[in-house]
């Protein structure tokens, strides 16, 4: 029986990716074991190239037995061939040095520029032919206030002499697309190829279409929309066509391999046919118009007569910017039927999904006459009179229109749009639909969920759920904000603040690594990162805390996932950012070239001095560049930036820290930054923490932090020995607080603390989202503080696990689990009147350091035996026993007294 088992095999942090362009892709695995104190003593990886024709696989790499506990390795075999499927196996040896478990996975290489796309061109419509297809109806003209163009239908019929042994479609778009073969979709991915900085790269993906092709006539087809390329993006009043292009285009190569080894290629060119269709327009912000009366049956299948369709035109032949997709695609991950449907006096119907989501509606219509027009409008919340509240959408129309064909039952679901909404208003619907006829399709990047949290307070559990729903809705291809209004930009500060929380709930390694390419692409010649990535709408240099994400995100990904490659590729840009700040601020107080300088954005009841915040981030970025240099083996760079960080810390302390430990401005965020970034002289740290605690108490256990300070509040208080105040803030349910919105029915995290209040109603519609992840950055503390899952300061990829739960507040129990790159970690504690029980799961590898909370360290039992008999006791402190715990599942019990926790 095998005890040590590798699982969760990944290539470039993805599960069996089909489009890998890396020459040395990284292969990784996690470990679990049925034995206590097990570990991997060695591993062996074998990679074989699969033959499509059955002529036999070819081994291209065999590491042999490698004495190591590492759970990843970069490919180092024969040069990888393009368009090839590789099978890889990993075998591991257990702590006894015996071979144990093994597992297999695969990856496929892509077309791999520069010449992989030879024979394929970007194709689009000839705008001169469009008037020929305009229907003689005014429905679309009436509602198409933004002058949006119809989606593009493309098709190409071709013949195959026999069934293929293997076939792959490589596709992308300047815009968004859905591809099909013989009328069947090639994938369940949505909004492909996603949003990237198209001036730098356009992503493509490969699809296995072997089973969709047959002998004889076949049809390759695509529906193409404006998407981010030529649709509305950001809050610019102009079209995005001013930024990227004025109309969408499609590119594809089809590779067909036959059993005898023969290959056939088919690419996009002038032989394709094009035509508009029933989707008269589909825009991410404005919505979609679908006229089901338009004839469209069978257009994407063999036998359809396309002789009346004009030929597509070539929009360009430059495919050098095509890059393999780096992250999971966007998908519909769940569907939520309406929980309530009600008729309004004005004849409209409002359906409530019960949850604020990002996605679209799947609408079933029964018994409608031909030409009936049904309009769907979307909103996150309702006006006081029960109608949709849409003022906060700004220019985004979020309106879908369906013109019925007259079939007895019709099902409509938009294709290339998504909205942020909980409520949908239907006008023109025949009668009142059943709740099951109005279904919300939840749409987001399909990053695997890897974290779980629960506790004894339903309000805190709802907060955790809101944080996860905010992550779903705002992770649509890039980490955006405000999915309902005309914005949806990849703000850098929001992302760097929320990344640790995001990584608790999901595996976001590939997602953020892909987005970092856009961050790097947005760096200007002077070394400044932007405020947003991809860089649109906001073109100035990044503000403090925003531009610093170009340093903080790569470092955080290294810490969480052990990803040295992203550090290495980002390092030159990281240094240029720090040098940009230093060059314009030679006195080391960051006051010049601060971009828009948002400060502690949306802080409430306080104003952190901008120079304090900026200089703190200057010190932090310099410090992290020095740390990165150490990891990368660049001692000269490390010494240079360590010295710079020390100089900035010294200047910060001289300028902004008083002799009594007060930080200039005397705000929560000022103290949080100074303490978290090590900017307060050691002898004054306790005094500074005391001023922070006093400010929280002065505000009657309410926070005043904005986007920048919010993630640090509970962790810094906890490390300062004031876990009681951290819990007081967590449980606070009056304004401003995390639970204030929960108490008022929120199902996602709001953009601002005062998005709505009983006294003031809605905040300014100019900026008031009810789905935003930034203020939900407390989620990291739920896992790392409440449940206690963490790692040592010098650890990366959870190599040195630390479990240190902090019972407190109203909680009598809490539980969390997290899949890390090393394996699954669990921590669950519960309290009785005089005992605490702590259950811990440590994955195979080095022992974890576990801090057992107890009022009497001598009473600790481990799996029913005295601690010293089961684990190595490292220290006894007032309030905890510290021990080294081997891998496996363990239960700790100890004495506990209610007075051990300070309850405000």
Steps between C-alpha positions, in 0.01 A plus 500: 500500500636839400528762772667801336293613204566785256186681382395831351751470217542824307700647217563873536244495788230365264324165486591331169538820296460469124695810399849518649757720329765484773819326391558372854155465659485437871345174619367483855306277736358495851536226759281314745576199714320257725803482729606741770837672450520396138696700248630478148865396493534484120308534177525401138331667201461340160362687199395336174377651176182335384472392139170578333531208261552222754860445393616514858582768753848648528669567831645851503603543865576275792641664809597173658470486876556848647571511873283796594183598678418756229156464346570681175757496224553688176509284189857440385478240227509498122359808329122492508327481164209725417145364490593188694340329797740398774424253773689534825522275803637570843608228740587578862700322766380515861686580820646147508655548159261254340311566175141579581228691313497621144264703284471616140386808316553670166563827324497609139723746323349772286589654167796684651577809296674646303384277212244275663216708363624495141206454265246672727384861475274725703166501318201726543207642304502746217305788650373589153291181491330558836207708367400204282410307814321772697147375578205720401398541863555784741518299824876504508541855376275627781704346781848504347581841644874428495513410129633153565569263211362147458705205612700339222421150377782318321496156341719279287396168351771243421527132427691225678584177317464297821453538872795660677712336767552836667385856435567829676352844439720796595293817516490858617326826428541871511175508689321196646398181325319170518631234264318187388559199280200359316267698725649375826697736727869428533504601867294625791736798539339845488616840378805349337782594466449725802638846560871571483701804399436440129776742404742255660335159466181327391436162657405187312387157611495147354196272490480127443249463214583143400157365593320783319644426156403226259562371152353720227383858532567687823444860604714714725308805622535788742277768645706810577411807704659833594599403855779703651658559159245729335222523756455730796777467758559701816327828563615685192204649313667403174500149356788270579561498126702812564730281709528163324302472177178598328359151431563144614697236313559127532806281442527122509703202386356151490745209516367161389717188536402172335585144609762465226691804628376744235428853624257758369485869595213742454539869584288813494524683168294652218326169426285534810147637476350759732162642592325668791228303671236520771742656753460857383749618761662367816709728719652425840368822656198588292344159455364296210224512241392162363235475229388138486294570186819524296556179301804324635427129513794279415739778403782332691437148363556316173231538237435868559502709184738788560529602135320824577746590771790727405854391554680609812779750459846484648543761772866423551762228490712597799461216750820567694310626805310174545597332826375184666236561764658506845198441724171318529227626265180672602214255540143479626568330832148485647141592428264662752123489442312807620383474859211741444319640198248782540286711268520879522211745454662632180478156338864407547620197692792498744685177576727472804785249480566535872868555429695781337686334212692576184373327192179497301146368499378183335137580423231253398206650309177309439225578252630832368391622159761575232656843538424542871783700648616413851739739670718387792653768721740417783578654838672412825230642723160666503376853546289578805190459283600148399625580150850442367773728632714563190645847563830347614549327164596838352535455120464122507155415367507135616199433279432185301222480242344187359258507207298179499476263205156369590609147597291342779801501733802722448815515710717809483843552652735778383839407361752783533380713789500478877339710769535553872155446647270333746175627351380484141203695369303348212281715284295355215502151651172315437359467852710424808775237465559223746816542711660214309453690174734777616840352577818692575810358330803574721799595287864534609852374444490138603779503757473183714356554846754387758391652832223448751407699809218469751438614854239530771378847399254501206575866428873432461422201281283723283787750480727221381242399240471861385877520459496188280210630291687826451802304384288304253339808352813708469735233368380502139814451292684767705454609863253783445289726716133591486356243257172684454597850383706649218838422657608140559868593495793304642593738783843411636455597866175309529672190364811517719297558815257217425744244357576327835126459561439383144768234536336364816180422314630398158811403310575831330865435411442479124232769503724763660811391310314564177376838619852598605596495133256788450641681804850473354378605156352816652829621650610826336846602383573674830435181693151581631234234511144611436195514722320238293594205280427465215582868479191680372296797623760585768825571316703687761771339710383293791423648839664384825354162589376459144821500300666310785293199402759443227737406783259359757307258276805308371639477853167380639468235227847381589410483868171319445590268213879487502498653152859615443447537126260789538750669732774455244293632209364791700824598672629751241165680503490491881836673519398760241195589709705555815760700308217710352391596851854563624596706196215745552524503881870520590421594861317163524166654596265403219316819413583545131373300204220339700251471215143557610594415860177353631630475856318242711216487251149522650620509860226618728525760775875547462758638259838329490767750386598417146874535563475247783326246281722560199830484688388185681441332165836626371667324789295186445575474129872559555501231769324245279731565207788423735330181617431396142866557412602265783265229374631540145864482608589863423696608809611833354144606424387364836749713692417809295125483558528384859708811564243717322217349703694567822556861394131554423403341833733735679359804319146384571573466871669841511223681312184320603550317833500706817700423816183361657441259211230709333493477123429826318128530435407274792281276284441128507648456153808705586576275797419185304741583218774609737472186714446251217788635291740527796530879486471567872822474704485177705497687830186689392301214345306425819410867540391526136286188538347655809405812303341278235301314763396827661371627167288189451359540849448873446281414201301258716649195325441631149751513219602807303715328240454507124634270228863529609465440871211255514697179448750588776261593777430165662843341434693793648276519806540126548878513482492791746321282753159661450311214343205616711483820294535309175196294596314808618544646153403173334177469701409868475174535307433873518631749248781491397590132520518180299178365647304821446435404139431139603235620744339690217474205267823523299601185314827648371749747647421865428743743340458750780403473864213744447366367171163516670404614849161529669549873548650596167369235262720431197838664472582703188409305189823627344688226685302250698547133426340227708746238379867573558765283663743752653332552838464122524876462543432404864442151361871427525479551877204262531727222375829622643384662825178335609584150374875559511622354168824668395869459432824625649626843390792343311287233337367486144239263364409392855825310540508597871140483617384684809162437660412761760125539559372795699172417676308806601197718469164327488637192329491165675634315198660563162632280222703557185666292235732605222657317208854632466768409249632262765166335582192547711519682834214494749446677830186478710450604861210487744449623855311362795476653845850395600657321202618577151530241225714564193503269197783545251588332172859546382593384148805275448833672541672692773328529840267795547534744786173491692407750769242341730293767680468409864491655845718217631766372255572204725150360438539456124423154367582391147287215370415417860858490629712766672645736244864414573432134412356578157664815368810710550418780741676817385381755755250574774359852506231671696193384313643240262715195452722503190595167348637341183230273362568229241280458196166332543182567692527590869269607780614731778303557817590732784366706785314816406342768710256759362700786651790401275342702222418864541146568385422871461 
